[in-house]
Amino acid sequence: MFTGTIWAIVPPIVAIGLALITKEVYLSLFCGVVLGSLMVVDFHPWLAFTNLFETMTGSIDLNIIIFDVLLGMIIVLMSKCGGTGAYGRWASRKLKTKRQSLFATWILGIIIFVDDYFNCLTVGSVMRPVTDKYGVSRAKLAYIIDATAAPVCIIAPISSWAAAVNSYVPEGGTLNGFQLFMSTIPYNLYALLTLIMVFYIITREMDFGLMAKHEANAAKGDLFTSGGEEFKELAEEEKKSMEQESGHVIDLLLPMLVMIGSAIFAMIYTGYLSGGTNIIDDFANCDAEISLIFSTIVTVIFTFVLYIPRKVIKFKDFMESLPDGAKLMLPAILILTFAWTLKGVTDQLGIGDYIRANLDLTGGVAGFIPVLVFMLAIFLAFSTGTSWGTFSILVPIVVSIFQSVDEQMMIVAVSAVLAGAVCGDHISPISDTTIMASAGAQCNHINHVSTQMQYAMVVVAATIIGYIVSGLTKNWWMALIVGVVALLVILAIIERRQKAAVGAAAQGTTEA
């Protein structure tokens, strides 16, 4: 009764709405999953119960859970041995201000482009002690991590995201998957404008909306504002580690370099085993998840060899750090499990089939198709919590419509799909990448979503203007220039209003 209809969108909307209203993400996701399971079986209680758990077991990505657990172990090990604290002290000597610490986070996020999960957790674990010292709220840290994860991966030719996009492009066209992906990079306005916006707000030391509240609280010593109790113990441990003189920078940097190097090696090797003949093909055909697991296993073994003989950590403490690391990642794993299950339920309800059956891009004004596709991709990714799933639904449709009619419009429209999917992924509480960014920053998940959503809407407004230009001109540099100008104008207006509000408040206080 509900399958293949507009009703397929109801469970994720309920889950997202409850999460934003109640701030209780576990309960909200569970309600969405239960509602979806009931709808799949026409509200038969026992069938819904069995369907829920069958869907959960079938939807869980065990590879990602193993990666999360192993990375949690590495994070705790680096903290207990003093490596995190030593790096924090070293970085504090090099990074003298809050602005510099944010710039370092932004740059590191751009450098680590091979995979968004890897980016989120690695950047967070490396930069968290430094940003904590300079009073950066965990919500601000999570935003910068998230804004340099998927937006960077979707414009990086060598990344797991590029490989995913390649796999969704139908064969037989004038452009293969990699050529099409490369052509979309300058048109991917949301990703490019997001990176520019992060640079702007760091340079101008500007915050607005809910983020301004979080930053004001962080300046008073409250990094979390609300929630985050499960992360405060680690925050205190990292703070004590920075205050102690034990530990060495190499105890953090060497494991990180080993992890990054082994991940890249494993991606190239698994791509080669899958038929790759050069580095580009290897990354396009790699098994990113297995590669990440390999890199974290190698790193755990490496830390043992690095730490134990030098006695920077006792054998007993090393062993105790392993379950502690697993417990550290438990909140993220629980949210991911519910999010994956909700995605599985919406698949059973046929949300993709409904979109395919009702999507018609042949009518209307052709120049506005990129904007329409962009908005549709946002809606779909926001509702399902997956950008890759949005790629799989919309990219083949767009390619099949335009590849034999207007190749340039196909490139623009596909870029709009990729941009919209990343945007929807950014603002959705059930997105796995957003969940990983919260985990990397050790930030309350709803705090991250609510603050990032306001920032993302600014970029969306500028991106819409840019895609109108790109649809009418099919010229990437003109669209990008217009998009950048629109973004800067919007940010300047917000900044001016914010200063006026602060001035009025100060004047009112003086008069009182």
C-alpha positions, 0 to 999 in steps of 0.5 A, spaced: 500 500 500 505 504 501 511 501 497 513 506 491 509 512 493 510 518 496 509 515 503 516 512 502 519 519 505 515 519 511 519 515 516 525 519 515 522 525 515 519 523 522 526 521 524 529 527 522 523 532 525 523 528 532 531 529 532 531 536 531 525 537 536 527 532 541 534 533 541 534 525 542 537 522 536 537 515 538 530 515 540 528 519 533 531 514 529 528 508 532 521 511 531 523 512 524 525 505 523 519 502 527 514 506 523 518 504 516 518 497 518 510 497 520 509 501 513 513 495 509 508 490 512 502 494 512 502 495 520 502 487 521 506 488 528 509 481 528 511 482 521 514 489 522 518 486 528 521 481 524 522 485 518 526 491 523 531 486 525 532 482 518 533 489 515 538 491 521 542 485 520 542 486 512 543 493 512 549 494 517 556 495 514 560 491 518 567 494 515 565 501 517 564 498 524 570 495 524 574 501 522 571 505 527 572 501 533 580 500 530 580 508 529 577 509 536 583 504 539 588 508 536 585 515 538 585 512 545 592 509 545 595 516 542 592 519 548 594 515 553 601 514 551 602 522 551 602 523 544 596 527 543 598 532 549 605 532 546 602 534 539 598 539 542 603 542 546 608 543 539 602 545 535 600 550 541 607 553 540 606 553 532 599 556 532 599 562 537 591 564 536 584 561 535 584 563 528 591 559 526 588 553 529 582 553 525 586 554 519 590 548 521 584 544 521 581 547 515 588 545 511 589 538 514 581 537 512 583 538 505 590 534 505 586 528 507 582 527 501 582 520 500 575 518 504 570 522 508 570 517 514 578 517 514 578 525 514 573 526 519 576 521 524 583 523 523 582 530 523 578 530 529 583 526 533 589 530 531 586 537 532 581 536 537 586 538 543 589 544 539 582 547 538 580 545 545 586 550 548 584 556 544 576 555 546 573 553 539 567 549 541 566 542 539 560 544 534 565 549 530 570 544 530 565 539 527 563 544 522 570 545 519 571 537 519 564 536 515 565 542 511 572 539 509 570 532 508 565 530 503 566 537 499 573 535 498 572 528 497 567 530 491 572 534 487 578 530 488 579 525 482 583 520 487 578 518 492 573 513 494 567 518 492 570 519 485 570 511 485 563 511 487 561 516 482 564 512 476 561 506 478 554 509 477 555 512 470 552 508 465 557 505 459 556 506 452 556 514 452 561 519 449 564 520 456 566 514 461 565 515 468 572 518 470 572 523 464 565 525 467 567 526 474 573 530 472 568 535 468 563 536 473 569 538 478 569 546 476 561 546 476 560 543 483 558 549 486 556 547 493 563 543 494 567 549 492 563 555 495 563 551 502 570 551 502 570 558 500 565 560 506 569 556 511 575 560 509 571 566 510 568 565 517 575 563 519 579 569 516 573 574 519 572 570 525 565 570 524 559 566 527 552 567 526 546 563 528 546 557 533 554 557 532 555 564 535 551 561 541 556 555 542 562 559 540 560 564 546 559 559 551 566 556 549 569 562 550 567 561 557 570 554 558 564 550 556 566 547 549 559 543 549 554 547 550 549 542 551 550 534 551 556 531 549 557 528 556 560 521 553 565 525 551 567 530 556 572 524 560 576 524 554 576 531 553 579 532 560 584 526 559 586 530 553 587 536 557 591 533 562 595 530 557 597 537 554 599 539 561 604 533 562 611 533 559 611 526 558 610 523 551 613 525 544 610 528 538 612 522 534 608 518 538 602 521 534 605 523 528 608 516 526 602 512 527 598 517 523 603 517 517 603 510 517 595 510 517 595 514 511 600 511 507 598 504 508 591 506 507 593 509 500 597 503 499 591 498 500 587 502 495 592 502 490 593 495 491 586 493 491 584 497 485 590 493 481 587 487 483 580 489 481 583 490 474 586 497 474 592 499 470 594 505 472 594 509 479 587 513 477 584 506 475 587 503 481 583 508 485 577 508 481 576 500 482 579 500 489 575 497 495 576 503 500 573 500 506 577 494 506 583 498 505 581 503 511 580 496 515 587 494 513 590 501 515 588 501 522 590 494 523 597 495 521 597 502 525 594 498 531 600 493 530 605 499 529 603 503 535 605 496 539 611 496 536 613 503 537 610 504 544 611 498 548 619 497 547 620 504 549 616 503 555 611 510 553 605 506 555 605 499 560 603 493 556 597 493 561 595 500 559 595 498 552 591 492 552 586 496 556 586 502 551 583 497 546 576 496 549 576 503 551 577 505 544 571 501 542 567 504 547 569 511 545 566 509 538 559 506 541 555 512 540 557 513 533 556 506 531 549 506 534 547 512 530 550 509 524 546 502 525 539 506 526 541 510 520 543 504 516 536 500 518 532 507 516 535 507 509 534 499 508 527 500 510 526 506 505 529 502 500 524 497 501 518 502 501 521 504 494 523 511 495 528 510 489 523 507 484 518 513 486 523 518 484 525 514 478 517 514 476 515 521 477 522 524 475 521 528 468 526 533 466 524 533 459 519 539 460 520 546 462 525 551 461 532 547 460 536 552 463 533 551 470 534 543 470 541 544 474 537 548 479 531 543 479 536 537 480 540 540 485 534 541 489 531 534 488 538 531 490 538 535 496 531 533 498 533 525 497 540 525 500 536 529 506 531 524 507 535 518 506 541 520 509 546 518 503 549 521 498 552 515 495 545 512 494 542 519 491 548 518 486 545 511 484 538 514 483 539 520 479 546 520 476 544 514 471 537 518 470 541 525 468 546 521 464 541 517 460 537 523 458 542 528 456 548 524 453 545 523 446 542 530 446 547 535 450 553 533 453 555 539 456 548 540 459 549 533 462 556 535 465 552 541 469 546 536 471 551 531 473 555 536 477 548 539 480 546 532 482 553 531 486 553 538 489 545 537 492 547 530 494 553 532 498 548 538 501 543 534 503 548 529 506 551 535 510 544 537 513 541 530 514 541 528 522 541 521 519 547 522 514 553 517 516 558 522 514 555 527 518 555 522 524 562 521 523 564 528 523 560 529 530 564 523 532 571 526 530 570 532 533 567 528 539 561 533 539 553 532 541 550 530 534 544 534 534 548 540 536 553 539 530 547 538 525 543 544 527 549 549 527 551 546 520 544 546 517 544 554 518 551 555 515 549 550 509 543 554 507 547 560 506 551 556 501 545 553 498 542 560 496 549 562 493 549 555 489 542 556 486 544 563 483 550 559 480 546 553 477 541 558 474 547 561 471 551 555 469 544 552 466 543 558 462 550 559 460 554 552 460 560 556 462 563 554 469 567 560 470 562 565 470 557 560 474 563 560 479 564 567 479 557 569 480 556 564 486 562 566 489 560 574 489 553 571 491 556 568 497 560 574 499 554 578 499 550 574 503 555 573 508 557 581 508 550 582 509 549 577 515 556 580 518 553 587 518 547 585 521 550 581 526 555 587 528 549 592 528 545 587 533 551 587 537 552 595 537 544 596 539 545 591 545 551 594 547 548 601 547 542 598 551 546 596 556 550 602 557 543 606 557 540 601 562 
